[in-house]
């Protein structure tokens, strides 16, 4: 899944077979307008469904980088 830095630039993380990030592919609206349009639409769909970080950390009792046992 691409990560948007703004409406004009997206980073796609490419993983190796072991699950480690192998490389980052950068895509711009100037070169790939359809991909960036899709990314923006996915973001607009996902944001209303997302849990705010403060709510997530409280629900899962996450503080100072640790989780509750």
Secondary structure, DSSP 8 states (H G I E B T S, - for coil): --EEEETTEEEEEEE-TTS-EEEEEEEETTT-HHHHHHHHHHHHHHHTT---HHHHHHHTT-BTTB---
